Amino acid sequence: MKNIIESMTECRDLDGQVIVYCLLNGEPHVIAKSIVKLLTDTDYLCGENPYIHRIIEKLPNDTILLPVVGEDLLSKVWDNPGDKKDVYFVKAKALIDHLEEIFPDARQDLLQAVRKAMQSHVQSVQLKQDM
């Protein structure tokens, strides 16, 4: 298991929140918590987040737990980041396809904005990889 560091990620802003992407095995993944933070108002304790649990349940083959190192990177998603956390990454394309199922209480306009932004970000991340 390799540590994910900031130089391996690409951060994109949407409405003042950061979506953190990382290429894993040639496929764009996103830190699940960065999408949860965008679509929900409640900040849950690590391990107690029902949205993270839904992502893991609905997309078990598209979700991976990896260590992330670096307070600067972690502080983009967590208020009390520390320097190292095990973080759930989910394949961005799979998450895009299941946003409504995972976030049934989110506003439709917000879901659409997140979907559109993620689709654009995924294309951009893939284009950079192909260069």
N, C-alpha and C positions, 0 to 999 in steps of 0.2 A: 504494500500500500504506500503510495507516494504522497508526500505532503504537497498541498496546493498552496502556492504563494502568489502574491499580488501580480507579479510579472506574467503569470500564467492565465490571468483573468482579463476580462474586458468589462468595464462598468458603464452602464447607460442610465441616464436620468429620465424619469417619467414622473411629472407632477411633484418634484422635490424628493422623490424616493429613488433609490438606486437598484437597478436590476443587475446582478452580477452573473456574467457568463464565463464559461470555461470550456475549451475543447477537450473532450475526453474520448480517446479512441476515434478521433476524427469527427466526432459529432458534438454540436453545441449543446451544452448542459447549462442549467441555471441553478443558482443556490435557491432551493425551495423557499427558504425563509424570506428572501427578497421579494418574491411574488406575494407571499402571505402578508407581508408588511404593507404592500401596496393595496391589497384588496380587503383587508380587515382593519377594524379600529382597535381591536384588543390585542395587547401584547401578552402572550402566554409564556410561562416558564418553559425552558428547554425540556423536551420530553413530554410536555403536557399539552402541546399544541394540537387541537383536533384537526386542523387543516393539514398539518404535516402528516398526521396519521392517515388522513384520507388519501393524500398523495401516495403514501407508501402502500396502502391497501389497493388503490385503483391502478397503480402503475408500478407493481413490484419489480418487474423486469427492466424498468426504465429509471429506477432510483438506486443511487449508490451513496453510501456513507464514507466520506473521506476526511482526513485531518486537514484543516486549514491553519496555516501559520502566518502570523503577522497582525498586530493590533490595528494598523492602518486599514487593511482590507476588512477585517472583522468589524471595525467600527462603522463601516458603511451600511451594515445590516443590523447590528446589535448595539444597544445603548451601553451595556457593560461588557465589552468584547473580550477582555483578556488578551492573551497572545496566541492561544491555540485552542481550537474547538474541533470536534468531529461534526461535520456539516453534511446535510443531505443535499445532493445534487440530483436533478431530474432532467431527463432529455427534454429540451425545450419544445420540440415539435410535439411530443406526446402530451406535455402539459397544456399546450395551446389547444389541442383537440378535446381536452377534458376540463377546461376551466369552469364551465357551468355546473358540472357534476361535483367538483371539489369545492366550489365556492357558491353554493346555491343561494346564499343570502346577499351576495354582492350586487350592487346596482348594475343593471344591464349596460348603461352607457360606460361605466368604468370597466366592465369586462371587455367590452368591444375595444376600448382604448388600449387596454393591456394586450389584447390579442393582436391588434394592429401593430403596436410598438414591437412586440416580441417577434412577429413575423418579419418585420423590417430588420430588427437586430440580428435575427438568425441568418438572414441573407447576407448581411454585412460581415458577420463573423465567418461564414462559410467562404465568402469572396476573399477575405484576407488569408484564409488558410490555403486557398487555391493559387494564390499569387506566388 
